[in-house]
């Protein structure tokens, strides 16, 4: 399934850029390295590891309570949309994440809208939107 996700991301992103330059294609490959590693961390419910992808400027203003994530178990993570923005210095991605709270066992789906920005100096892509907003409260049926 990992190869399928990578292929779909590449297809969605590269189709509009059929005549894209080698530099643009290399940039897309680099984005995929970061977003794939982030996806793998979220799928493993390794939220501290996933948090390393958040832009330090964004992270310093956020106080993340990692204890809140101890009850979350991610089941699936699929990218439903993605693309480059603003002169290719930003990248958006929408991921559908299935998860459950371990104590409640009710499966939920969250649509996580991500914005990634290229840090030219460091040569890395940084997540601007923070970790997914998992809802832990039980919903009335």
Secondary structure as GFF3:
##gff-version 3
##sequence-region A 1 141
A	DSSP	alpha_helix	2	15	.	.	.	ID=ss1
A	DSSP	alpha_helix	22	43	.	.	.	ID=ss2
A	DSSP	alpha_helix	47	51	.	.	.	ID=ss3
A	DSSP	alpha_helix	56	59	.	.	.	ID=ss4
A	DSSP	three_ten_helix	66	71	.	.	.	ID=ss5
A	DSSP	beta_strand	72	85	.	.	.	ID=ss6
A	DSSP	beta_strand	90	101	.	.	.	ID=ss7
A	DSSP	beta_strand	107	119	.	.	.	ID=ss8
A	DSSP	beta_strand	124	127	.	.	.	ID=ss9
###
